[in-house]
């Protein structure tokens, strides 16, 4: 299996993101992505729920946290932020795309990524400042780097757009796959027998991840045998590292028709 993907490297995108939309400019492709901070609200437990709205030019796509073999996952460097002790990105249900013969996982047209932010001091503004790194893809794929900055006061009201995106997250279920591991030349191959998933219909797509984002994962292949569904994936650690697979760290996400997505953590056996 080919694990090397050549992406066209383009000039970096740059823009300042404020509560109104700003465009990230490509020197060769014009307006590709508009990024807007949705201020959101301070939740009862003290965290702040904000979001990034990423609006893409017609025909362009961006990627999910596990983007497939040919994608670039979104990453935010929060350096420069104030009164921010922790941050977590929530990912709504993505779609599967065929990109130049590779399956990629992501979003088309627009995506809202909720940001759950933990302030260092309650009752005070959070200043988010840093760099959003994403991949964008049409006929070619390239990285984009976007400066973000916004002041998030403790006041505010819930946002319908953010709440809709949160409801679209894959639903965590308690069921676990039954796992078998086998060695390959540079890592491990995992075969997981899926539990019954009556809430998923249509053509299923599976994505497998580990807790270590440096571990490369192949496309997850689904097969049927004797009325059971199996997911098979290969994991390869960074060059020079030993592969120690922690079964409890497996995250397996299954997509079905729009609105149907679940995730399972760990292995039953």
Helices and strands as residue ranges (DSSP letters): E 22-26, E 30-42, E 48-56, E 61-68, E 75-77, E 86-89, E 95-99, E 102-108, E 110-118, E 126-137, E 141-152, H 160-167, E 171-172, E 178-184, E 187-193, E 205-209, E 216-217, E 221-225, E 228-236, G 247-249, E 251-255, E 261-265
